[in-house]
Amino acid sequence: MSNKRARIYDGVAILTLIVVIALDQWTKALVVDHLSPPGSHPTIPLIGKYLVVNYIQNSGVAFGLFANSVFLVIIIVAAIAVVCFFYLRMINTGPLVYKIVFGMIIGGALGNLLDRAHHSGYVIDFISFRIPEINYYFAIFNVADACISVGMFLLCALVLFNVGGVQRTEDGEQEDAHTTASMNNTGHLRSTEQDAQS
């Protein structure tokens, strides 16, 4: 990969991060402005009764897990450290899809950290998925949570199916084949020249 293309891919990762943070903070601000205080307004349907807006304040991590727990800080710090470690290993290298995925995960994490810092420890959650017919109510989440979850799922799928690595292997095999062919051609030419001279 050329240095120019690698820099463009890293730029796309940063752009993805910025877009995720901006969208997350904007939607949270809308919810706070129009639905405060939490629980004082009826749910707003987005897709019928299955996807609705329901404003709550979440003191846990994604989907309300580990609320007010000592594990909260450990999980956040460990998750950010792992993601940053993998991204630093791929800086200036790696396929575009990985850069977008890392941008989604890091942007979502930073979006929730900004929210937590701004609201003294809690984040704004407002997206609720439910299936009332079977009494199923998924944990309420936000845009940042969604980006983190989708990003982690895509990252696991990319690693599992070795997306990007397969391409590099094929490129390496093609390069080796080209080198071998060049060596054979060179050797053949030299043999022909030697035969002519003798």
C-alpha positions as CSV (number, residue, x, y, z in Angstrom):
1,M,0.0,0.0,0.0
2,S,1.3,3.5,-0.9
3,N,1.9,6.0,1.9
4,K,-0.6,8.4,0.3
5,R,-3.3,5.8,0.3
6,A,-2.5,4.7,3.9
7,R,-2.7,8.4,5.0
8,I,-6.1,8.7,3.3
9,Y,-7.4,5.5,5.1
10,D,-6.2,6.9,8.4
11,G,-8.0,10.2,7.5
12,V,-11.2,8.2,6.9
13,A,-10.9,6.6,10.3
14,I,-10.6,10.1,11.9
15,L,-13.5,11.3,9.9
16,T,-15.6,8.3,11.0
17,L,-14.7,9.0,14.6
18,I,-15.7,12.7,14.3
19,V,-19.0,11.8,12.6
20,V,-19.9,9.2,15.3
21,I,-19.2,11.7,18.1
22,A,-21.1,14.5,16.4
23,L,-24.1,12.4,15.7
24,D,-24.1,10.9,19.2
25,Q,-23.8,14.2,21.0
26,W,-26.4,15.9,18.7
27,T,-29.0,13.2,19.3
28,K,-28.4,13.2,23.0
29,A,-28.8,17.0,23.1
30,L,-32.1,16.8,21.2
31,V,-33.4,14.2,23.7
32,V,-32.3,16.3,26.7
33,D,-33.8,19.5,25.3
34,H,-37.2,18.0,24.4
35,L,-37.7,15.1,26.9
36,S,-36.3,16.3,30.2
37,P,-36.7,15.3,32.9
38,P,-36.3,11.5,32.2
39,G,-39.5,9.6,32.4
40,S,-41.7,12.7,32.2
41,H,-42.8,12.2,28.6
42,P,-44.5,9.2,26.8
43,T,-42.3,7.1,24.5
44,I,-42.0,8.4,20.9
45,P,-42.4,5.7,18.3
46,L,-39.7,5.4,15.6
47,I,-40.7,2.1,14.0
48,G,-44.2,1.4,15.4
49,K,-44.1,0.1,18.9
50,Y,-40.9,-1.9,18.3
51,L,-38.3,0.9,18.2
52,V,-39.1,3.9,20.4
53,V,-37.4,6.9,22.1
54,N,-37.4,6.6,25.9
55,Y,-35.1,8.9,27.8
56,I,-33.2,7.6,30.8
57,Q,-29.9,8.4,32.5
58,N,-27.5,5.4,32.6
59,S,-24.8,5.3,35.2
60,G,-23.5,2.0,33.8
61,V,-21.6,1.1,30.6
62,A,-23.3,0.1,27.3
63,F,-26.9,-1.1,27.7
64,G,-26.9,-0.4,31.5
65,L,-24.3,-3.1,32.4
66,F,-22.3,-2.8,35.6
67,A,-24.1,0.4,36.8
68,N,-22.4,1.9,39.9
69,S,-19.9,-0.9,39.9
70,V,-16.1,-0.9,40.5
71,F,-15.8,-2.9,37.3
72,L,-17.1,0.1,35.3
73,V,-13.8,1.9,35.2
74,I,-11.8,-1.3,34.6
75,I,-14.0,-2.3,31.6
76,I,-13.8,1.2,30.0
77,V,-10.1,1.6,30.4
78,A,-9.3,-2.0,29.3
79,A,-11.6,-1.7,26.2
80,I,-10.1,1.6,25.1
81,A,-6.5,0.3,25.6
82,V,-7.2,-2.8,23.6
83,V,-8.8,-0.9,20.7
84,C,-6.0,1.7,20.6
85,F,-3.4,-1.1,20.7
86,F,-4.9,-2.8,17.7
87,Y,-5.3,0.5,15.8
88,L,-1.7,1.6,16.5
89,R,-0.5,-1.7,15.1
90,M,-2.3,-0.9,11.9
91,I,-1.6,2.8,11.6
92,N,-0.4,3.7,8.0
93,T,-1.3,0.1,7.0
94,G,-4.3,-2.1,6.8
95,P,-7.5,-2.2,4.7
96,L,-10.0,0.7,4.7
97,V,-12.8,-1.4,6.2
98,Y,-10.7,-1.9,9.4
99,K,-10.1,1.9,9.7
100,I,-13.8,2.6,9.4
101,V,-14.6,-0.1,12.1
102,F,-11.9,1.3,14.4
103,G,-13.3,4.8,13.9
104,M,-16.8,3.6,14.9
105,I,-15.6,1.9,18.1
106,I,-13.3,4.7,19.2
107,G,-15.8,7.4,18.3
108,G,-18.5,5.6,20.3
109,A,-16.3,5.2,23.3
110,L,-15.2,8.8,23.2
111,G,-18.9,9.9,22.8
112,N,-19.9,8.2,25.9
113,L,-16.9,9.4,27.8
114,L,-17.7,13.0,26.9
115,D,-21.3,12.4,28.0
116,R,-20.2,10.9,31.3
117,A,-17.8,13.7,32.0
118,H,-20.4,16.3,31.1
119,H,-23.1,14.8,33.2
120,S,-21.1,13.8,36.3
121,G,-20.9,10.0,35.7
122,Y,-24.0,9.1,33.7
123,V,-24.8,8.9,29.9
124,I,-28.0,9.7,28.0
125,D,-29.7,6.6,26.7
126,F,-32.9,6.8,24.6
127,I,-33.2,4.1,22.0
128,S,-35.4,1.3,23.0
129,F,-36.0,-1.9,21.0
130,R,-38.9,-4.1,22.1
131,I,-41.3,-6.8,21.0
132,P,-44.3,-6.4,23.2
133,E,-46.0,-9.5,21.7
134,I,-43.5,-11.8,23.4
135,N,-42.8,-9.4,26.3
136,Y,-39.2,-8.7,25.1
137,Y,-37.6,-5.4,26.0
138,F,-34.0,-4.9,25.1
139,A,-31.8,-2.6,27.2
140,I,-32.1,1.1,26.3
141,F,-29.0,2.4,24.5
142,N,-27.7,5.4,22.4
143,V,-25.9,6.0,19.1
144,A,-22.5,5.6,20.7
145,D,-23.5,2.2,22.1
146,A,-24.8,1.1,18.7
147,C,-21.6,2.2,17.0
148,I,-19.5,0.3,19.5
149,S,-21.6,-2.8,19.3
150,V,-21.8,-2.9,15.5
151,G,-18.1,-2.0,15.2
152,M,-17.1,-4.8,17.6
153,F,-19.2,-7.3,15.7
154,L,-17.7,-6.3,12.4
155,L,-14.2,-6.4,13.8
156,C,-14.7,-9.9,15.1
157,A,-16.2,-11.0,11.7
158,L,-13.2,-9.4,9.8
159,V,-10.7,-11.2,12.1
160,L,-12.6,-14.5,12.0
161,F,-12.8,-14.5,8.2
162,N,-9.3,-13.0,7.8
163,V,-10.5,-10.1,5.7
164,G,-7.5,-8.2,4.4
165,G,-5.1,-10.9,5.4
166,V,-6.2,-13.1,2.5
167,Q,-5.7,-10.3,0.1
168,R,-2.2,-9.6,1.4
169,T,-1.4,-13.3,1.0
170,E,-2.6,-13.4,-2.5
171,D,-0.6,-10.3,-3.3
172,G,2.5,-11.9,-1.8
173,E,2.0,-15.1,-3.8
174,Q,1.5,-13.0,-7.0
175,E,4.7,-11.1,-6.2
176,D,6.6,-14.3,-5.6
177,A,5.4,-15.8,-8.8
178,H,6.4,-12.7,-10.7
179,T,9.8,-12.7,-9.1
180,T,10.3,-16.4,-9.9
181,A,9.2,-15.8,-13.5
182,S,11.6,-12.9,-13.8
183,M,14.5,-15.0,-12.4
184,N,13.6,-17.8,-14.8
185,N,13.5,-15.5,-17.7
186,T,16.8,-13.9,-16.7
187,G,18.4,-17.3,-16.3
188,H,17.1,-18.4,-19.7
189,L,18.5,-15.3,-21.4
190,R,21.8,-15.8,-19.8
191,S,21.9,-19.4,-20.9
192,T,21.1,-18.4,-24.4
193,E,23.8,-15.8,-24.4
194,Q,26.3,-18.3,-23.1
195,D,25.3,-20.8,-25.7
196,A,25.7,-18.2,-28.4
197,Q,29.2,-17.2,-27.2
198,S,30.4,-20.8,-27.1
